[in-house]
């Protein structure tokens, strides 16, 4: 074979014969529109209410939300920029750049998103004044109760009671991002626009989330077939 390569007798790229398994990760379309509305209502008194709104409306990742700075948010013109994320690196919380060009994006703030962030900003200023000298300002939109970067796993303390309240006890926080993608596509938003909102590097990821049918949808489909050939 080596001689054949040297003699340029190989007529096709043998590397194309190698089958690299595609990465597998759990895909879930998240919750439906009704439960999304219930979550917004149920989280009204939660200090992270605005975080849930941004996740449902803009499909932001947890690391993007926790790394978001007020300097990245323009409430006057109505947009925010995703520049950095909060990640645990070598056991320490660090701010790192958005992982891809698609992840680094500008998102619109309209309607509830904009108004909720205004109220969140006012609430945070009050929280900082109450904390006094213990407040450490890092310009973060969603910091800990003393202004420092929030431990990502601590988000569960807020999310777990809320998901139980809306009857979604097995739903992961990340599934709310999938919820945004599914709801936007259901509304007829073009896939390439949804991809840019969610920050997917490939539109195939966007459509994979949408194509992941729920058990109820599968059951309804088989019922139709049963009515046709049963």
N, C-alpha and C positions, 0 to 999 in steps of 0.2 A: 504493500500500500504506500509506503514511504517513497519507493522508487516511482510509483505512478504519480504521486504528487509532484516529485521533482521533474518528471517528464511532462507534467501538465496534461496527463491523460485522464484525470478525473473530470467528468463532464457536468457534474452538479455539485452544489454546496452540501457536503455531508452534514454540516452543522445543522442544517434545516431538518434533519432526521431526528435530532435530539428533542425529546418531549419534556419540557420543563413544566411541572405541575403548577397550575395557577394558584395564587394564595387563597386560602379559605378562611373566612371569618364569618361570624354569625351576623346574618342580615335579618332585620325585622322592620316592618313598615311602621312600627310604632303604634300610636293610639289614633283613634278617629277624630273627626272634627268636633263631635259632641263632647268627648272626653277632654279634648284640648281646651274647649271653652270652660269646662268644669275645672280644669287645672288653673286657668287664669283666674277664675273666681275664687278657688280654694286657696290660692297663694297670695291673695290681696294683702293679708296682714303679715306675710313673711318678709323679712328684710331682703330676701333675694328674689322678690317678686319680679323685678325688672329682668333678672337673669333668665327666668322662665319665659318671659315674653320674647326676649331676643332669640332664645333657642327655637321657640315655636314659629316665630315670624321670619327669622333670617337663617335658621339652621346652623348656628354657630357651634363650634366644638367647645367642649369643656375647657381645654387648654387655652383656646382663644378668648373665651369669656373671662377667665381668671387672669389673663395677661393683658386685658384691655385697659388702656389708660384714658383719663379724661382728655388728655392732649390729643388723643386719636378720635375724639368725638366732637362734632360740630353741631350743636343743637340749633344754631341759628339758620344754617343752610340746610340742615337735616341729612347728615350722613356720618358714617364712621369708617375708619380705616383699620384694617387688621394688619398690624405690623409685627407683632410678637406674640409668643405664647408662653405660658408658665408650665414648665416641665420639671420632673424630678430627674436630675442627672448626677450619677455617682453618689446617690443618697442625699443630694441637696436640691432644694428648689431653686431653679434658675430661669431667667427670662432668655428665651432663644428666638431667633427669627422664625417667621412662618415657614413651614417645611418646604413648600413649593411656590412657584410663581402664581399658581392658581389659588393657593391658600392666602397669599398676600393680595387682598382685594378691598374695594370700596363698596360699602353697602348703604342703601338708602334708609333713612329714618322718617317714617311717615305715620300719621294716625296714632294708634295706641303706643307704638314703639317710642316715638318722640316724646309724647306726653308722659309716659311711664318713666323714661329716663330723666325728665325734668324733675319729677317728684322724687325719684331715687336720689338725685343730686342734692336736693334740699334736705332729704332725710339723712344723708351721709354727713352733711355739714353739721346738722344737729348732733349726730352720733359722735362726731369728732370733738365738738365742744363739750359734750358730756364726759368724754374720755379724758379730756384735759391733757396733762403731760404724758400720759401713757399712750396717746395717739402718735403713731409713726407714719407720716404721710409718704406714700409711694406713688401718688397720683393714680391709684388703681380704682376702677369703677366698681369692682367687686372684691374688696379686701376682707381680711378678718375683722373682728370687732375692734381691733386696735390699729387698723390701717395697714398691717403687714400683709404680704402675699398669703392667700388662703391655701391651706393644705387641701389639695384636690379631693382626697378621700373624705374630708369633712363635709363635703357637699351632700353626702348621704344623710347626714343628720336632718337636713331640710327636705331632701327628696323622698326618702322612705316613708315618712308620715303622709306626705302629700299624695304619693302614688297609691297608698292604701286607701286614702280618703276618696279618690276618684275611681276605685275599683280596678287599678292597674298594677297590682302588687308584684308582678313578675317583670314589669317594664323597666329597662335600664334607662339611666339618664340619657345615654347616647342615642337611644331610640327616639327621643324627642326631635333630634336632628333629622332622623329618617321620616318622622311625622311631617315635618316642614316640606321635605322633598315630595312626599306622596300627595299632600294636600295641594301644593302648587300645581303639580301635574294634573291632578283631578280637576283643577279649575281651568285647565287648558293653556297654562303658561308653557311656552315653547321649551323643550328640554334643554336647549343650549343656554337659555336664560336661567333656568333652575340650576344648571351645572355651575354657572358663574356665581349665583347667590350662595350655593352650598360650598363652593371652593373645591369641587372635585377635579382631580387632575385628568380624568377621563370621563367622557359622557357615558361610557359603559357602566361605570359605578352608579351613576344617577339612575339609569334605566334598570339596573339590577335590583335596586331598592324598590322601585315601582313595580317590578315584575314579581316580587316576592308576595304571592297571593296568600291571604289569610285562610285558615281552615274553613271559616264560614263561606268565603268566596268559592273555595274548592267544592264544598258541600252543595252550594247553590248550582254550580256548574254541572255536577253529576246528577242532581235532581232534574235539570233540564234534559239531560241525556236519557234519564230514566223515563221521563214523560214522552220522549220521542220513540224510543225503541223498546220500552218495557212492556 
